[in-house]
Amino acid sequence: MVIPSDEDLSVLVNIHIVVFSMIVVPSGDLLVATGDSVLKVVNPIRAKMTESIYSAFDKIITAVHLTEKKDLILGARSKGMRYAPSGSKVLIVMNLDGEIQTIWEFDRGNNPLFTYPRYITSNNKGNVGIVDWFSDGGNGRVVILSPNGNILNVYDGQPDTTTRQLGGIVATKTNNFIVNGALSAMLHIL
């Protein structure tokens, strides 16, 4: 953890871990997805890292998001090949007590919703935006789900290859989703 001051930055905590995704919870702790099935808790005051109560069971957590309603959404995939055509790829919605509210895996036609849920956000309407990667270069799409898990929209990027590589996603107060280009200086406003 780094604290900026007028002249310098002060390093308060130095923990070496792999970070897939992270959020700050109301307690002030940091929840970190480190590439396994349980989120880690980093307490910045005690400079201590422990396992949390938030688990994706036998899956690898790829992303984590905290909604305005204080629900956690975990993106997770089966162990094994990262972009395997088979295996389970899910979003797990749970409360801060670790109780699972719902799991989204298939659309209405029983087709998988995701290949690799890499980034997650939500807007104040409860819609969830997921950047779903097909390869390491960020080639993928954005899947927008309604609060009940139905697909509202899918954005595949622009037709040329440089704008189909998608990075992080945020939601605006006006309920738009903004995705940055993974390899380009482009913002996609959805």
N, C-alpha and C positions, 0 to 999 in steps of 0.2 A: 504494500500500500504506500502511495506517495502523496505527500501533502505539499502543495505549492505555497511559497511565502513570497514576500516582496523581492527577495534576492535569490533564493535558492529553492531547490526541492529537497525535502527531507524524506528519506526512506524509513518508514515505520516498520514494515514487515517485508521480508524477502522469502518467499516460498517458491520453490521450483516445482512446477507441475505442468502437465499438458492441459491446455484449455480448449475445449470444443465450443463452449458457450457458457455465459454466466449472467447472473442477475443479483440484485440486492433485494433482500426480503425485509418486511417491516421491522424486524428486530435489529436491522443494521448489519446482519451477517451476509456474507457472500455465498451463494449457491453456485457450484461449479460442476459442469459436465466435463469429466476427464477421460472419457473413452471407455468407461466400464458401465455397469448396470445400476450403480448407486451414485446419486449426486453427493459431492463433498461440501461440507460447510467450513468456510474460513471465517473465523472470528478475528476481526482486525485489531481488537483491543488486546486480546490474549495472544495474538500471533500463533493461533493453533488451528490445525485442520483436522476434522473428524468426518466420519461417514454420517450422512443424513438419514432421515426416515423415508426419503423419496427414492423409490426403486422402480426400475423397468423390468424387474424379474430377470429373465435370461437374455435380455436384449442390451445392446449398446446404446446409451443415451447420446444423441447427436446434437440436440438443441434444447434449450430451456427458455421459457417465457413466463412472466407474471402478468396476469390480466388486471384491468382496473378493479375487478371484483375480487381480487386477491386469490384467484385460482392459478395453479401452476399448470402449464402445458409442456409436456416432455415430448420431443421427437425421438423416436427410437427405431432401431433396426435389428434384425437377427445378426448373430455373430457369423463370421465367415467373410466371403467376398463383399466388398463395400457396395457394389452396384449389381449384385446378383439378381437375375430375373425372378428367382424364387426366394422364398423366405418372407418373413413378416416385417412390414414397415408400418409404424403406427404413430398416432398422437395419443398420448395418455393425459387426460384432464383430471387433476386431483386438487383437493383443498389443501390448505396449509397444515392440516393434521395428517396428511399423507393418505387420506381416504380417496380411492379412485371414484370419480364421478361418471366418467365415460371413457371409452377407447374407440378411436376412429381408425379404421383400417381399410374398409371397402366402401365403394360408392353404391348407389341403388341397384346397379347391374351386377353387383358382386365382383367388380374389378378392383384391384389395389388402387388406393388413392395416391400412393407415393412410391418413389424409387429410393430416395435418400432425403428425408426431411432435414435440411441443413440450417435454415433460419426460420424463426417464427415471430410473429407479432400479432396484435389484435387491435381493433378500433373500439370506440365507445359504443358501437351498436352490437358488439359481441362477435362480429365477423373476425375470422382468423385468417391471416395471410401466411402462407408457407412457401419458402423458396425450396423447391424440390430439385435436387441435382441428379443428373444422369452420368456425370463423369467428374474427375478431379478438377478440370479446368473451369468449373462453374456452369458448364452447359446444362441447361435445365429449363424450368418453367416456374410460374407462380400459380399456386392453387389457392383460391379464396373460398373458405367454407363459411356457411351460416352458423349461428350458435348451436343448431342441432346437428351439425356435421354434414349437411348437404352441400354439394358443390354449387357455388354461385357463379364462379367464373374461373377460367384458366387462361393465363397469359403466357405465350410461348416466346416472347421477345419479338424482335424485328427479323425480317427474312434473311438478312446477311449474318454471317457467322459471328462477327465481333460483338453484336448486340444481343446474342442469345446466351451469352455467358453472364449469369446473374450472381450478384453478391448478397449483401445484407438487405434487410427489409425493415421499414418503420411505418407506423400509422400516424397520420396527422389528426389534429383536433377536428378537421372537417371530414374525417372518415375516408380520406384517400390513402392509398398505400404507395410508398416510394421505395423503389429497388435500385441499388446502384449496380452499374456494370462491373463485373469481376475483372475484366481486362480492358475496359474502356472508361473514358471520362464522361460517362453518360448516366443520367438519372431517368428512370422509367416511372412516370407518375400514373398510377392506376386509379 
